[in-house]
Amino acid sequence: MKDKEVVVLRSSQKDILIEEINKKLNEKTKKVHLSVRPTINILASILTAAPNVEVITCPPSLYERTPKKIKEALKKIGIKFEPLLLTPGRPRSHPNWKIEKVYELEKKGYSAKEISEKLGIPLTTVYYYLKKSSSGE
């Protein structure tokens, strides 16, 4: 294992996550990325399996919701805990050209239902893009 390598733990189910920790981590592990908000039990499992870990990261949204006590406890034992975005959200299910076409057809006077049928996009998705467009996002 390379020194800079990050071990990514993806499971959101506690039992499977503990198995994953025990399989993937060892005394050479320095960096760990969690896909769940760290709890005392999860951190204890990580530190048991990887006693030399130096950095633990998680997505920014989970980092914000991690209790201050946990952040302080990690700091006290010399482990950096940082937000890290590995994958930026859920990928779009429609290509950009199709989304642009939604706006184009609306400007031409097509109804949301007509746009949905013409482009093969669910009606609720068409409404979503039209609302997003009108709110200036």
Backbone hydrogen bonds, N-H to C=O, Kabsch-Sander energy under -0.5 kcal/mol:
donor,donor_aa,acceptor,acceptor_aa,energy
5,E,2,K,-0.9
7,V,31,K,-2.6
8,V,6,V,-0.7
9,L,7,V,-0.6
9,L,33,H,-3.3
10,R,8,V,-0.6
14,K,12,S,-0.5
17,L,13,Q,-2.9
18,I,14,K,-2.5
19,E,15,D,-1.7
20,E,16,I,-2.6
21,I,17,L,-2.7
22,N,18,I,-2.3
23,K,19,E,-2.0
24,K,20,E,-2.8
25,L,21,I,-2.1
29,T,26,N,-1.6
31,K,5,E,-0.6
32,V,55,V,-2.3
33,H,7,V,-2.9
34,L,57,T,-3.2
35,S,9,L,-1.2
43,L,39,T,-2.7
44,A,40,I,-2.6
45,S,41,N,-2.1
46,I,42,I,-2.3
47,L,43,L,-2.9
48,T,44,A,-1.9
49,A,45,S,-2.3
50,A,46,I,-3.1
53,V,50,A,-1.8
54,E,30,K,-3.2
55,V,30,K,-2.3
56,I,80,K,-2.8
57,T,32,V,-2.9
58,C,82,E,-1.4
62,L,59,P,-0.9
63,Y,59,P,-2.5
64,E,60,P,-2.2
65,R,61,S,-0.7
66,T,62,L,-0.6
66,T,63,Y,-1.1
70,I,67,P,-0.6
71,K,67,P,-1.7
72,E,68,K,-2.8
73,A,69,K,-2.4
74,L,70,I,-2.3
75,K,71,K,-2.0
76,K,72,E,-2.4
77,I,73,A,-1.4
78,G,75,K,-1.5
79,I,74,L,-2.8
80,K,54,E,-2.6
80,K,78,G,-0.5
82,E,56,I,-2.0
84,L,58,C,-2.6
86,L,84,L,-0.9
89,G,87,T,-2.0
98,K,95,P,-0.9
99,I,95,P,-1.7
100,E,96,N,-2.7
101,K,97,W,-1.7
102,V,98,K,-1.4
103,Y,99,I,-1.4
104,E,100,E,-2.3
105,L,101,K,-2.9
106,E,102,V,-2.0
107,K,103,Y,-2.1
108,K,104,E,-1.3
109,G,106,E,-1.6
110,Y,105,L,-2.3
115,I,111,S,-2.5
116,S,112,A,-2.6
117,E,113,K,-2.3
118,K,114,E,-2.7
119,L,115,I,-2.5
120,G,116,S,-1.5
121,I,116,S,-1.3
125,T,122,P,-0.6
126,V,122,P,-2.0
127,Y,123,L,-2.5
128,Y,124,T,-2.0
129,Y,125,T,-2.4
130,L,126,V,-2.6
131,K,127,Y,-2.7
132,K,128,Y,-2.6
133,S,129,Y,-2.3
134,S,130,L,-2.1
135,S,131,K,-1.7
136,G,133,S,-0.9
137,E,132,K,-1.8
